[in-house]
Amino acid sequence: MKINIQSLHFTANTKLDKGIRDKLTKLSKINERLLAANVVLKIDKSDRLDNQVCEIRLELPGPDLFAKAQSSTFEKAFAIVYDELHQQLLRQKTNTIRNRRKAVIV
């Protein structure tokens, strides 16, 4: 799986970059057909303290999966997005298995 990380208007440190890459490679164990993960890290221009945004789009054959979160740190925002994408992949896998069983029964 190819992982692209964009940090808009700032430079992400290597610890954040490595942590994101390590966690995203674990998602490929759920679905081996993952083609790419596009990560966008940006700072929202607002007066709020939770102005750090993480967006991830997982490219798969068929529809892509997407999640976005905003928090006080990029690590927290990434954790929220990761959990959401993990759940989406598990739901997709369950639906795929269920559809295969229906096809075999018919």
C-alpha positions as MATLAB code, in Angstrom:
seq = 'MKINIQSLHFTANTKLDKGIRDKLTKLSKINERLLAANVVLKIDKSDRLDNQVCEIRLELPGPDLFAKAQSSTFEKAFAIVYDELHQQLLRQKTNTIRNRRKAVIV';
ca = [
       0.000    0.000    0.000;
       1.256    3.429   -0.915;
       1.019    6.081    1.823;
       1.025    9.797    0.936;
       1.203   12.307    3.775;
       0.651   16.008    3.102;
       1.125   18.585    5.810;
      -0.325   21.860    4.612;
       1.478   25.070    5.637;
       3.758   23.343    8.175;
       6.330   20.557    8.349;
       5.326   17.406   10.214;
       7.979   15.938   12.490;
       9.369   12.482   11.806;
       7.749   10.958   14.908;
       4.275   11.927   13.683;
       5.065   10.758   10.157;
       6.416    7.380   11.321;
       3.504    6.839   13.719;
       0.964    7.468   10.972;
       2.754    5.148    8.536;
       3.061    2.354   11.124;
      -0.624    2.475   12.053;
      -1.845    2.673    8.456;
       0.147   -0.401    7.426;
      -1.832   -2.328   10.052;
      -5.034   -1.523    8.149;
      -3.724   -3.446    5.142;
      -3.987   -6.621    7.245;
      -7.777   -6.174    7.346;
      -8.103   -5.622    3.608;
      -5.221   -6.746    1.400;
      -6.683   -4.853   -1.574;
      -5.864   -1.410   -0.148;
      -4.133    0.533   -2.897;
      -3.202    3.796   -1.186;
      -3.783    5.988    1.830;
      -3.831    9.749    1.324;
      -3.359   11.689    4.561;
      -3.848   15.451    4.831;
      -2.783   17.256    7.997;
      -3.713   20.897    8.269;
      -4.270   23.642   10.806;
      -7.722   25.203   10.742;
      -7.703   28.979   10.880;
     -10.002   29.447   13.837;
      -9.684   30.803   17.350;
     -10.523   27.425   18.881;
      -7.876   25.279   20.549;
      -8.892   22.157   18.647;
      -7.787   23.492   15.289;
      -5.659   20.594   14.018;
      -7.341   18.543   11.310;
      -6.545   15.071    9.968;
      -8.213   13.696    6.821;
      -7.550   10.242    5.384;
      -8.852    8.713    2.155;
      -8.256    4.996    1.641;
      -8.226    3.990   -2.009;
      -9.721    0.585   -2.750;
     -11.127   -1.108   -5.815;
     -14.644    0.299   -5.817;
     -15.657    3.122   -3.493;
     -12.995    4.850   -1.408;
     -13.258    5.201    2.365;
     -12.901    8.619    3.986;
     -12.737   10.017    7.498;
     -11.950   13.422    8.970;
     -11.420   14.639   12.537;
     -10.421   17.806   14.321;
      -8.691   17.890   17.714;
      -6.159   19.744   19.822;
      -3.254   17.623   18.498;
      -2.612   15.786   15.255;
      -2.047   12.564   17.199;
      -5.534   12.727   18.744;
      -7.139   13.650   15.422;
      -5.323   10.773   13.706;
      -6.437    8.317   16.409;
     -10.079    9.299   15.860;
      -9.757    8.977   12.080;
      -7.905    5.657   12.366;
     -10.628    4.182   14.578;
     -13.328    5.334   12.158;
     -11.547    3.848    9.126;
     -10.888    0.624   11.028;
     -14.627    0.319   11.707;
     -15.459    1.116    8.075;
     -13.075   -1.601    6.842;
     -14.541   -4.159    9.255;
     -18.093   -3.257    8.152;
     -17.073   -3.536    4.509;
     -15.450   -6.922    5.120;
     -18.546   -8.197    6.951;
     -20.822   -7.036    4.142;
     -18.586   -8.655    1.526;
     -18.630  -11.983    3.366;
     -22.413  -11.754    3.838;
     -22.923  -11.021    0.122;
     -20.702  -13.946   -0.879;
     -22.737  -16.295    1.318;
     -25.983  -15.055   -0.239;
     -24.565  -15.621   -3.720;
     -23.586  -19.199   -2.835;
     -27.000  -19.976   -1.358;
     -28.899  -18.710   -4.409;
];
